[in-house]
Amino acid sequence: MVAVRCRPLPSAPEISVVRSRALGDRVGTLAGPPADTVSSRSVPGGRVRRFRWIALVVLGLLAAACGSAGDDVGAPTTSPAPTTTIATTTTADPRPISFLTGQRVENDVAQRPYLVVKIENSPQARPQTALDLADVVIEEEVEGGVTRFFVIFQSTIPDDAGPVRSGRYVDVDLVTGFGEVGMVFSGARDDVLYAIQRTPAITITEDGAGFYRQSGRYAPHNLFVDAKAALAEVVGLGAEPGRDLGWAFSTTAPAGALSCPPAATTCTDPGASMVVQMTDEWKTGWTYDPAAGLYRRDQDGKDFEVTGGGRIGAANVVVLATGRYYSGGYPESEAITGPEGAPAVILRDGKRYDAIWVKTTQEAPIALRTTDGQPFPLKPGPTWINLPAARNMPKVG
């Protein structure tokens, strides 16, 4: 609203003496042609009376305008309060995702090669060092009814890892599927060593970088490796960044978890715990820890601890049915399948699933599938894989 300031209206005598020409000029400006062009013949003495009539109309309009303006004079004017709009945006985490764990890692971590270390699992080797820092651990059968670990590091490279032991034929199938990795082991018999050295892996054996004997243990259970020194060695020899394995990850557990058969009388929650008969003598157990969202490992019914007293925590436990054959008198796991795959059991989030694993060539990575052939989504985090004989696969109920 624009306020109009008006002068007081003139009194009646003042109106009567307003000169007609001045009014005519004003009216001509406001209402059309100048008043002196209007014929005076229409009304006797019409020019003066017409000017007076027009003057009264104009003054009346001005008075009305001033009265309206006077109502608003001094009234405060308000404008809408200014509003501030803050745009909210969600910035995607730009860091790459680990092919081994499905978790975000720094760029320099993603560019590291995978570092495989063969770690012993005989009673004399316990407690082992650095198993709790691994991204993936594969448990395989060796001679004497014991098992050995094929341990893969990338997210965290430990200062020390061990005890380090020798390679086996199954390692040829496994390591080839992970690409041009660094592989640390104490050695192997000649035919096995030759086979491992023909894979894409860059190998470091006992006389290589980072190896040392740890005091307080006795041979052969005292051989350890400075994993950072070993990694630097394989990088210098041309090891490539860890390859994409094609594994799927999801924070949401899939549908299709197993439950107890209706007729079962002794069955407990299938996903809460599981025992894997790794050899005729040894059993590996897994129990779900709801507070941590991880599975805790035990060996023959006893808590399995690492150096420092920590417990293993696996986001996923994967059990793969494998064939068996003997080489040089030693049992070997056959980590190759046909096109249709082989049975698997997977634990995650306190649930158990039947699944299928496929690895048709040495070069192919282990592929995990649902029973209808879709990629099985692992939970982001470390994964432990057991390779029992097919006859020893765990069953529900």
Protein Blocks (a to p, Z undefined) as FASTA:
>chain_A
ZZddddddddfklmmmpcfklmmmmmmmmnoccfklpcfklpghklmmmmmmmmmmmmmm
mmmmmmmmmmmgopacddddddddddddddddfbdcdfklopacdfklmmpccddddddf
bfklpccehklmpfbdcddddehhiacdddddfkbccfbgcddddddfklmmmmmmnopa
ddddfbdcfklmmmmmmmmbdcddfklghiacdehiacfklcccdfklmmmmmmmnopac
dddehiacdfbdcehiacddfklckbccfklpccddfblmbccdddddfknopacddeeh
iacddehhiacddfbdcddddddddeehiacddfbdcfkopaddddeehiacddddddfb
fklccddddfkopacdddedddddddddfklpcceZZ
